[in-house]
């Protein structure tokens, strides 16, 4: 196609798109229909374009060029599929309303490599099952908050054998049978995200999740064994999966040879022994780990240094994390993202030792929220030995003062996000040095003056600051209010402006 022909084709296609949406457009003689009849897809700018045989219809040539069922034959099916591949799923649905020809085209499996289903209102179970059954080339699907997940999993297992990425969030738990079907029909899965969904163990598919109660299913009934059937599995998210017991974690370590990312946060009864077994078998390959530390101690935390390739570590409820465990974590030289939340047993000297003598120079994100004993000495150690920090969260770290934070903003030149929620000891003396920040959270910081924050926002309109109540700080009073209080303020206008707008 020449550039002109391409533009004409694009305009006509847009008209069809609007027709599918039920929108009319003025189509007075623009020459598009007539010129489209001479388009040759395979010709170049120097050759003589051939007339499409479909359009050799004499007096009805203009009508045929804009008729959807005729227009669709102006290109081979392969070219149409290339064009339609550039559209979103929602746009494909609209194009399918234009004509039967376009409907058939938009149902080609190659156009549906991805699907996203949110809520039951998106369609009845039978309709969604039919949709999945047509998408035999599906490689990625996300399903959120649906009650018919077993039916959808069965459809995926039967039809979508090329599936590589599966996300099932906040649905009913997958039964043992569901996961078994999935492992048979979709064995090429590389990513499985079951956040807030989880799985039932194989006790007749009758086991219910009851808060944080332990699951007493036998070891051989653990759903974790089935994950061994996914030979390409690298990413697994079992956040809030209450049915994962300690032996199940060991099964994951034994059978998932290629696992690189694992999220087992909000599972608060795993044993130190099971975590140590996981580290022993998978420690050298794991790169990202989210874990609930409520039931763990330094017996397992002390072995975290063996996960030598770890880039992200998130430990929520690190209540029993001690000096030995923190020292072990500080030896993770590849770590870029670290969260140690609620490390209430850690003393100030533990932080100084870990950050001064550890290997955490690559840290970009650090969250020490609710580590209530950390003080300025620990924060100064962080500032001096973690110069690449971009995000720092110190929620409810009440022992920290302006002295430590002044060192942070001075040494951490790349810092953009600083969360100080609950900083009761802060006065705001460090604020004049925060020129590089983009987000500053000062919720529940009673002694920082609002006028100072307003002045900071006036100086940097891109800076977002949250005040004591969690509301975004504005530059101050509205400009219109200032004008009312100062009637002496006047504006200069130029004569040509007056003439132009009068």
N, C-alpha and C positions, 0 to 999 in steps of 0.2 A: 504494500500500500504506500502511496505517496502521503506526505504530511497532510495535504488537503483532504484526501480521502479518509484518512484516519480521523480527522476532526469531524467530518460529516458523519462517519459511522458512529462516533461517540455521541453526537447530538441525537441521532435517531435512537440509539440504544437508551439514552436518557429518557426520551419520550416514552419508550416502552416500559421503562421502570416506573414512570409516573402513572402510566395506565394501570400497571399492576397494583398500585396503591390507591387507585380510584381517583386520581387527580387529572383534571383536564388541562391542556395547554393550547394556546392559540397556534394552530398549525397552518396559517395562511401560506401561500406559495413562497417558500424560502429556497426552493431549488434543491433541498436535501434529497427528497424522494427521487427526483429525476437524476441527480448526480450519483446516487447510490447504485443505480442500475448499471453504471459503467465501471464499478470498482472491481479490480482484479487483485485478489489477495496475493498472488504469486508474482505479479509484475513489479518492475522497478520504475524509477522516475523517467527512464529514457525509453522504455518499451511502450508499445501500443496496448492499452488496457482492453481486455476482452469483456464483452457484455455477458452477464450471467444469464444462462438459458432460461431460468425461471422468470426473468423480467422481460422476455421478448413477447409481450402480450399486447402490443399495439396501443390502443386508446386507454387501456386500464393500467398502463405502466406505473403511473404515480400511485394509484391505489394499492397495487401489488407491493410496491417498495415499502409501504408503511403498514401493510397487513402483517400481523405477527406470524401467522402460519406460513406466509410467503417469505417474509424477511428472514426467518430462521434458516431457510435453505440457501441464503446468500453466502454462507460459510460452511465448510466441512465440520462435522461434529467435533473433531479433534481441536479445531481452532476455537469453537465455542467453549469447550471445556477449559482451554487455556484462559479465555476471557473470564469465565465464571469463577475460576480459581482465585481471582483477585477480590471477590466479594466476600463479605461476612455472612455468617449463617442467617442472620435476620434478613439480609438483602436477598439471599437466595430464595427465602420463603416468599418475598414480594415478587421477584421475577417469575416464580412458579405460578403466580396468579394471572399472568398475561395470557397464556394460551396452553393448550394441551402439549404442544411441542416443547415449549419452555418448561412446563412441569416435568416432562420426561427427562429433559436435559438436567434440570436441577436435582433430580433424584439419582444422578450417577454417583456411585459410591466413592469415586475419587475426589468428589467435591466436599466430602464430609470426613476429614481426618480428625476433627475435634468436635466435641459436644459439651455443652454446659447446661445442666438441668437444676433449677433452683425451685424447690417447693412443689407441692402436689397440684397447685393451680395451673401449672404450665401445660398440663394435659392429662387425660385419663391414662390409666395403666396400659390399656390395649393399644392406644395411639403411640405411646412412648416405646412400647415393646416393638411395634411395627417399624418405628423409626430406627431403633437400634438394629433391628434385623436387616434393614436395607444398607446400613453403614458397615459393610464388610471390610472397608479399608481403614476403619477407625483405629487411630493410634493413641488418642488421649481423650479421656472423658472425666468430667467433674459432676458429681451428683450431691446435692445438699438438701437436707430436710425433706426427705420423701419417706412415706410409709410403706411403699411397695418395693423395697430394695431387693428382696429375694427374687421377685419376678424379673427385675432389671438385670440382676447378676446372672440369672439363668439365660436371658437373651444375649448378654455379652459373651457368655461361655459358648453358646451355640453358634454365634455369627461373627464375632470380632476376634479372630485368632491372631491378628497382628497388633493387638493392643499392647502398648508399652507403659502408659501412665494412667493410673486409676486413682481417683479421689472420691471417697465416699464420706462426707462429713455430716455429723449430727443426724444420722438416720437410726433406724432400729438396728441393733447389733446383728452382724452377719452370723448366721448359724454355721455350725461345723460343716454341714452339707453345702452351704453357699460357697464357703472357702474351698472345699474339695472340688466343686464344679469349676470354680475359677482357676484352680491350679491345673485342671485338665484341659480346659478350653483356651485359657489365656496364659500359657506357660512362659511367654516372652516378656511378661511384665518386668519392668525395671524399677518403677516407682509405685508404691502402694501407700496411700494416705487414708487412714481410717480414724482421723481425729474426731473424737466425740462419738464415734460409732462403735468401734471395737468388734470383738468376736466372742462367740460363745464356745465353750469347750465341748467336747464330744460326749456329753452325758445325756444323750437322747434329745439334744437341742431344747431342753426345758430349763436350763440354768438361767437365772435372772441376775442382773447386776444390782447389788444392794449397797449403795453408797461406797464406803471404803472397806467393806467386809472382805475377808479373804475368800478366795475360791478354793473349795475343798475337793475339786475333781481330781481323779487319779492322774498320775504323771502321763500315762499312755494316752489319756484323753485330751491332752493339751493341744489347742489349735495351733500352737507355735510349730509343731512338727510339720504341718502342711506347708509352711513357708519355705521349707527345704525343696519343694517341688518347683519353685520359681528360681531357675538356675541363673537368671540374669539380674536378680533383685539386688539393687544397690542402695535404695532409699526406702525406709520403712517408718511410718508415723503411727504409733499406737497411743497417742496422747489420750489420757482418761480411759484407757482400756482396762477396767478393773479386773477382768478375768485373767490377766497375765500374772501367773504366780512365779515364784523363784525358779522352779524347775523349767518353766516355760522360757524364761530368759536364757537359761543354759542351753535349751534346745535351739534357740535362735543363734546362739554362738556356735553350736556344733554343726548346724545344717545350712546356714546362710553364709556361704564362703566369700561372697563378694560384697557383703554389706559395708557401706561407707558412712551412711547417715542413719541414726536411730533416735527416735523421740519416744521416750517412755516416761515423760513428765506426768504428774498427777497419778502415779501408781506408787502408793506410799507404804508398801509393806514388803518390798524386795529385801532379801537378806544380803549381808556383806559377802557371804560365800558365793552366791550366785553372780554378784557383780564382779568378784575376783575371777570367777570362771570365765565370764564374758571377756574380761581384760586379757586373760591368758590366751584365749583362742582368737579373739578379733582385735586386740589392742593395737596391733601394728597397722591395721588397715582402716580402722574407723577414723573419720575426719570430722564428723559433727555429731555431738551427743547432747541430748536434752534429758535430764534425769531428775527425779524427785529424791532429795536427800534425807527426808524425814526419818526413815528407818535405817539409815546408814551411819557409819562411824569412820574413824581414821583407819580402821582395819581394812576398809576398801579404799577410802580416799587416799590413803598412803601409797596406793599402787597406781594412781592415775598418771604418774609420770611415765609409765610404760606405754601409754597411748601416744607414741612419739610423733605421729602425723596429725594429731588433733589440731584443728583450726578454730573450732567453735565448741565451747563448753558452757552449758547452762545448768546450774544446780539451784533448784528452788528449795526452800525450807532446809537450808544447810545448818540446822540447829546444832548438830553434833560434830560439825567440822571443826577440827582442832588445829594446833600449830603444825603437827606432822602432816596432816592432809593438805593444808595450805602451802606448806613448803614443797610438797610433791607436785601440786598443781603449778607452782611458780616455775618449775623446770620444763614446762611445755613450751619449747622455743618457737614453734610454729603457730602458737595461739594468737588469733586476731580478735576474737570475740569471747568475752568472759563475763558470766553472770554468777555471782555468789550471793544469793538473797537470804537474809535472815541468819547470818553467821554470828549469832549472839554470844557464842563461847570464845570467839577470837579476841585476843587482847591487842592493845595498840602496838606492842612490840612485835607481834606476829606479822602484822601488815608491813612494818618497817623492814623486818628480816626478809619477808617474801619478795617485796618489790625491789629492795636494795641489792640482794644477792641472787635473785632469780633470773629468768631469761624471758621476761615478758615485754621486751622492747618493741615487738611488732603489734602490740594491742592497738586496735582502732576503736573498739567498743568495750566499755567497762561499766558494770552494774554491781555496786556494793550496797544496794539499798537494804536498810534495816540491819546492817552490821553496826549495831548500836555503840560499840566501844571504840570504833576507829576515830582518831582525833587528827589534829594538824600534823603530827609527826608522820603518820601513815600517809596522809594526803600529799605531803611534801615529797615523800619517797616515790609516790605514784608520779608526781609531776616531773621529777628528775630522771626517772627511768622508763617512762612511757610517753615519749615526746610526740608520738604519732596519733594520739587520742583524737577522735572526732566526736564521740559521744561519751559522756560521763554522767552516771545516775547515782545520786547519793541521798535518796529519799530516807527521811527519818534517821539520819546520822547526826544526832543532836550535839555531839562533842566537837564538831568541826566549826571553826570560826573564820572570820574574814582573812586571817593570816594565811591559813592553808589554801584558801581559794585564790588569794592574790598570787600565790606561787603557781597554782594550776593555770590561770589565765596568762601568766607571764611565760611559762615554760612550754605549754602545749599550744603551739602556734596554729595547729589545724583544728582546734576545738570549735565545733559548731553548735552542739546541743549540750546543755547543762541543766540537769534536773536536781533541784535543791529542796524539794517539797518537804516540809516539816523541819526546816533548819531554824530552830528556835534561837540559836546563839548568833545568828547573822545580823549585822547592822547595815550592810551594803557598802562598806568601805572599799571593797574590791571592784565595784561596778564601773568606775571610770576606765578600767583597762580591758573591757570586754568588747572591743571594737569588732572582732572577727565573728562573734556569736550570731547565730540565726534564731535560736530558740533558748529561752531562759525561763524555767519554771520555778516560781517563788511562792507556790501555794503554802499556806500555813506558816509563813515567815513573818511574824507580827511586827518586827522592829525595823523592817525595810520600808522607808517612806515612799508613798505613792508618787509624790511630786518628783522624786529622783527618777523613778521609773518612767514617768511621762516625759521627762527631759531626755532620757536615753532614746526613747522612741522618736522624739522629734529630731534628734540628731541622726538617727538611722531608721528610716521608715521601713526597711526590710526586716528589722528585728521584731520578733514576736516574744512578748513577755506576758506570763500569767501572774496575776497579782494574788494577794492573800486568799481571795475567794475563788481562785481558779479562772477568773475572767481575763480576757485579753486586754492589756493596757493600751489605751488610745493616747494620741499626742496631748490630750488635754481638752479644754472646752472647745466646742464647735466654733468655727470661724464666724458664723452668723451671730452667735452669742457675743463674741468679742466686739463685733461692729455695733451692736445695740448698746453696749456699755461705753463705747467710745465714738460718739457721733462726730467728733472732730476729724476722724479718718475720712479722707476723700480720695477719689481716683481720678487719674488724668486720662482723658480721651483725646484722640487726634481727630482733626476735621474730616479726613478722608474716611475714617471709621464711622463717624456720625452720618456722613452722606451715604455711605454704603448701606447702613442698616435702618436709616430713617424712612 
